[in-house]
Amino acid sequence: MRRIASIASLLALAAFALLGGCGKPQFGDAEKKTIASLALNTLPSLKVDTTNQYADVPAAAALGSTLFFDAGMSRDGTVSCSTCHKIDRQFQDDLPQAVGVGHTNRRTMPLAGVARNPWFFWDGRRDSLWAQALTPLENPLEQAGNRAAFAHYIKKRFGERYERIFGPLPDLSSAPANATPLGSDAEKAAWNAMPTGRQDDVNRVFANIGKAIAAFERSIEPQQTRFDRFAIDLATGAKPEGNAAFSPEEVLGLKLFIGKANCVTCHNGPRFTDNSFHNTGVPPVDGLPPDRGRVDAVAQVGADPFNCLGKFRDGDESACRELRFMVKDGPQITRAYKTPSLRGAADRPPYMHAGQFSTLDEVVAHYSKAPPSVEGVSEVHPLHLSERERAALVAFLKTLSE
Amino acid sequence: MASTWRYILAGLGLAALLVGIVAAIYLTLPQSAPGPDLSRSKKTANGLFVASFEPERGVVRQGELQSWLLTLKTAAGAPVEGAAITVSGGMPRHDHGLPTSPQATDYLGQGRYRIDGVKFTMSGWWQLHFGISAAAGSDTVVFNIVL
């Protein structure tokens, strides 16, 4: 009996030794470091935007908020920024492609943390939040207005509020009712007939509209989620309580996200985005115009008179390094689109730049399969994830929405 | 019979000890896979220059546009002036280039050139390739940076 007992105890000792080698803690040190880098508490405070001297002026943000929700800021008085950027829907519209005055070819982007972007739109065709805000105002498929009409509208409806922030409005009595260099032939002709000084006056009012809207949008920031509570507890060694605790499936999903599935390569930092552009082989949508992503946006942002190097920027040119050092060509920017933040993504299908996928399962299946791109070269490679692994990734992504 | 048991017991004990030691070594060893050459100062490919590459503010931050300093000296140690510098690079394991187009923007004297617009958007192994043309001739150098 004693011998059997000694053998048993030795076997138990061997088992303990084995456990010492194989029984891993939930996350290794490198994993913990990566998880900590994704938590919202590592998000730095919002930097001053020197290109917009009104960015942090409360009265400008208040006027911007009024303009954001004002359907009068459109050709036919029916569309505002908030038509697509719905306040109760994470400032997006749940549609595969946005619908303003017409049907666009791109998915509306949510706005949480938008002021932290170096580039705007899915393809980065604008380089500041205020220059971005101007673009839908004149896009014939979105708000379909024109800058001369907007200047007149501001003077009529918000003249006093405008002047308290931006100083005296220019004399617009000789400016045409409708004129823009981007509109219909009649609007273009009216624009071209204006003296340069008058064009500059209208452009200045137009730029200030963008600066006010941007000042408002700076207040829209991401909110803490279950993942953040879990990550903080993991970093401090506290035991996650309540819904901050992750299920084994969510833990597996997080491990895959930062490991084998390589998601964190691009979806990094506390906003889960590298703010860059990638071709990931997302298929085009039948019936939409050709869309080559970043490669076509480079010329557009370069030609935009409201870009950082243009005369409507406040502050000095040192703020323009993103534009100055942008990649202008090469195969890597063909059909490349901006890495979207994943915060709140589980609650806002459909996905991708034209709403190509209706569920997160489809998104994860796409990355697992990694089909080649129709044009350019996809940066992603097949992951061969099992059904269980794909479900775990989706379970983890949901923790960024709860 | 008794001695056979003793041998088995001793064998099991030794095996347990061995497993424990191996496990302890495995757990304490640093994860040191042989990686790329990370030196920040090196001879250029054909030995024409000695190049050093350092972040201007000392630290590398992921996701931020940063300026770096490329310092060029001749093999004899004299600063290289008036060099024309081209910059390219990317991530060898991801088959993609740099997310920005860094340029040599300023000459700061003593062979020091400011390389502005450097941005590393993700962790991993990055490479920066420099083409250098100066009075002594043309040469290239590659620096590896792992985040």
HADDOCK unambig.tbl for C-alpha pairs under 7 A between the chains (distance, minus, plus):
assign (segid A and resid 7 and name CA) (segid B and resid 9 and name CA) 6.47 0.50 0.50
assign (segid A and resid 10 and name CA) (segid B and resid 12 and name CA) 6.73 0.50 0.50
assign (segid A and resid 10 and name CA) (segid B and resid 13 and name CA) 6.21 0.50 0.50
assign (segid A and resid 13 and name CA) (segid B and resid 16 and name CA) 6.55 0.50 0.50
assign (segid A and resid 14 and name CA) (segid B and resid 16 and name CA) 4.25 0.50 0.50
assign (segid A and resid 17 and name CA) (segid B and resid 16 and name CA) 6.28 0.50 0.50
assign (segid A and resid 17 and name CA) (segid B and resid 19 and name CA) 6.05 0.50 0.50
assign (segid A and resid 17 and name CA) (segid B and resid 20 and name CA) 4.60 0.50 0.50
assign (segid A and resid 18 and name CA) (segid B and resid 19 and name CA) 6.33 0.50 0.50
assign (segid A and resid 18 and name CA) (segid B and resid 20 and name CA) 6.72 0.50 0.50
assign (segid A and resid 20 and name CA) (segid B and resid 20 and name CA) 6.98 0.50 0.50
assign (segid A and resid 20 and name CA) (segid B and resid 23 and name CA) 6.32 0.50 0.50
assign (segid A and resid 21 and name CA) (segid B and resid 23 and name CA) 4.15 0.50 0.50
assign (segid A and resid 21 and name CA) (segid B and resid 24 and name CA) 6.85 0.50 0.50
assign (segid A and resid 265 and name CA) (segid B and resid 122 and name CA) 5.71 0.50 0.50
assign (segid A and resid 265 and name CA) (segid B and resid 123 and name CA) 6.84 0.50 0.50
assign (segid A and resid 266 and name CA) (segid B and resid 122 and name CA) 6.46 0.50 0.50
assign (segid A and resid 274 and name CA) (segid B and resid 63 and name CA) 6.55 0.50 0.50
assign (segid A and resid 274 and name CA) (segid B and resid 121 and name CA) 5.44 0.50 0.50
assign (segid A and resid 274 and name CA) (segid B and resid 122 and name CA) 6.83 0.50 0.50
assign (segid A and resid 276 and name CA) (segid B and resid 99 and name CA) 6.83 0.50 0.50
assign (segid A and resid 321 and name CA) (segid B and resid 117 and name CA) 6.69 0.50 0.50
assign (segid A and resid 325 and name CA) (segid B and resid 100 and name CA) 5.60 0.50 0.50
assign (segid A and resid 325 and name CA) (segid B and resid 101 and name CA) 4.91 0.50 0.50
assign (segid A and resid 325 and name CA) (segid B and resid 102 and name CA) 5.96 0.50 0.50
assign (segid A and resid 325 and name CA) (segid B and resid 117 and name CA) 5.45 0.50 0.50
assign (segid A and resid 326 and name CA) (segid B and resid 100 and name CA) 4.95 0.50 0.50
assign (segid A and resid 326 and name CA) (segid B and resid 101 and name CA) 5.67 0.50 0.50
assign (segid A and resid 327 and name CA) (segid B and resid 99 and name CA) 6.62 0.50 0.50
assign (segid A and resid 327 and name CA) (segid B and resid 100 and name CA) 5.09 0.50 0.50
assign (segid A and resid 327 and name CA) (segid B and resid 101 and name CA) 5.22 0.50 0.50
assign (segid A and resid 332 and name CA) (segid B and resid 96 and name CA) 6.51 0.50 0.50
assign (segid A and resid 379 and name CA) (segid B and resid 94 and name CA) 6.81 0.50 0.50
